Amino acid sequence: MAEAKTKPTNASVTAFLNAIADEQVRKDCKAIAKLLQEITKAKPQMWGGAIIGFGLKEIQYAGGRTADWPLMGFSPRKANIVLYINGGLKRHAELLTSLGTHKTGGGCLYLKRLSDVHMPTLTKLLKASAKV
């Protein structure tokens, strides 16, 4: 059985965040990291080269294979900040309608910037997601 490609590393989360070139994205990512740490009560850890994860859970793929994955996490990508939402987004449909400008795909929430979303709604969504 193949192992998961993305695994926790000992790389510095602070150094990773400080290296984000776009000032607004860097500020947003630091705010997201703080929020996720408060919600999960877990310290951030780099997963692979570009994902900041919080907590740990075991996931099961459709084929039955299992792997460790962060309870919640995010990654600043070229086009968006991607939040990995525990348990998927379908069950948060009502919250998503009042979230603000975003896109979704599977268990991912795509944001351009935090100023595009209603922060109390995002916080509520993330808190509900952490309980799954």
TALIN-V50843 format. One record per helix or strand of 2 or more residues. SS is the DSSP state (hx for helix, st for strand). FROM is the first residue (numbers start at 0). LEN is the number of residues. Records with the same first field share a line. If there is no record, write none. Layout:
# TALIN-V50843
SS->FROM-LEN ; FROM-LEN
This chain:
# TALIN-V50843
hx->12-6 ; 22-18 ; 89-8 ; 113-3 ; 118-12
st->43-4 ; 50-4 ; 56-4 ; 65-4 ; 71-5 ; 80-4 ; 102-3 ; 107-4
